[in-house]
Amino acid sequence: MASMQSWRKAYGAIKDTTTVSIANLNSDFKDLDVAIVKATNHVECPPKERHLRRVVAATSITRPRADVAYCIHALARRLAKTRNWIVALKALVVIHRLLREGDPTFREELLNFTQRGRILQLSNFKDDSSPIAWDCSAWVRTYGLYLEERLECFRVLKYDVEAERLSKQGQGPEKGHSRTRELDSQDLLEQLPALQQLLYRLVGCRPEGAANNNYLVQYALALVLKESFKIYCAINDGIINLVDKFFEMPRHDALKALEIYRRAGQQAGNLSDFYENCRGLELARNFQFPTLREEKILSHHKHFLLLWRTM
């Protein structure tokens, strides 16, 4: 078994060297191609920052849209060709980091690209070279679904939740509010289900088996975990706003609001379990986990349901 793993590492290193050599022949996007290959190589560790920085720079707002589109095409090609879970996961991490830290042009171009082909659809991806690879492949597929949903949420909301700067009212120590606190009823009824579906994909990113103790998986999981805080804040602020508007809604909208409220209580419990699973992560040691109030939400839902039935 050990000799097989050593052989796979050596084979992966040869493939990386060959791919870099081929990338060096591309005169137009040579530096970008090399950076992508090196950031997504077969070495079982997170992508190196210097390679990530080069990819981020290549997709900045100062670069032509054609350059950004080429970067997405190159990452899509890397994902489509590989059958190695390490390469696939590192490619997804690069895409995730670009979504988090890159300019809006990358998100817009990626959205345009996914309308023509599903770059993040990895339902058939499988690395069956070892039991560890099998477990990690399952997590790669789940991670891809989360990133795909993240992009869909951006399409519905027209802004990126993670990039949002929370607004504060007054000069007190209170935490800022998400823009969902100020939305009208129709926007709430459209945006909250999209945010809840994103949270559904997020809490599904619980690694199982050997993947649970894998450092590369934990690195990507920490990125997902970090995003849960603003997603939860956006949903929670939207729910508060929804409650304020509930009795002003037409009956059919009130029914939609009740379903959103019911799901919020259910998801708070699921998110609590997800946080409990993640608290032991070394990379999450300094994270401040929010306080969840699932029981309060569920009791309020029952109260509003009783009142609504008397309307």
Phi, psi and omega in degrees: 000316180296320180294325177295318178295320178297320178297318180295321178296316179295318179296319178296320179296320178296317179298318179298315180298317179296317181295321177297319179298319178294319180298327180294343178278347180277104187287332184282316184233037185302309184297320180293316179300316180295318180297320180293316179297317181289327179288336183241035182285183186275003180282129186280072175204161180300154177304139179289142186299324184294326177286321177298319181299323179294321179291318178300316180297325181289344181247016182289165184294341180279347181270151178300150179302330180297325178293318179296316180297322179295319179301315179297318179298319181293320178292321178296319179295320179298317179293319185291328186274332188281149170237019180253125186296329180294312179298316181297315181294319180292326176295319177294322178297318178299314178299317180297315179296323177294321177296323183280319191246346183280175178285158179304335181300326179294314179299318181295315180292323178294322177296318177297320181294318183290341176287340178262330180200143187272089182298327185263003180278101185242030185300335181261004182289135179202126172247104184256030183286340180197164177301322178296315179298324179297311180296319181290328176298319179299320180289325176302317179296318179294318179298318177299320178297320178297314181295324177296317179292326177299319179291320178296322178296321176298322179296318182287314186281335184071014173205162181263121184302317183293329181277351183291137173265119183292132182274145178244142176254118181086188186250011184287178182278000184298150177290155180288167181251151174282161180292345177295342178292339185250002184289155173278175187301314184295319178294322177299315182292339177270318188276324182298318176300325178294319178293321179292324177292324176296318178296325177300315178293325183295310182290346175283352182275045177264112182294149181233157178064222183295335181296334183296331182253009182275129186294321180295319176296317180296325177298312179293322179298324179297325176296317179295313180302316181300324182286339182297332184295314180286327177296315178297319179299316180296319179292315182298315178295323178294322178295317177301316178296320181296320178298318180298329185263356191304311187280358175264355186276150168299159186302319182291327176287324178298325178295319176296319180297321178297321178294320177298317181293319178298315181293327179298318178295319178296317183289331177299321176294318178295321180292324177299317177295320179298316179297319180299323179289331186265347185299333181277357180294132178298322182288346181255013186300325183260009179285143175260106182282136179288158175274125182260142183234063184294323181295321179295318180296316181294321179292323177294322179299316179298321180296313180293325179296318178295317179295320182296323181292340179269353183288000000 
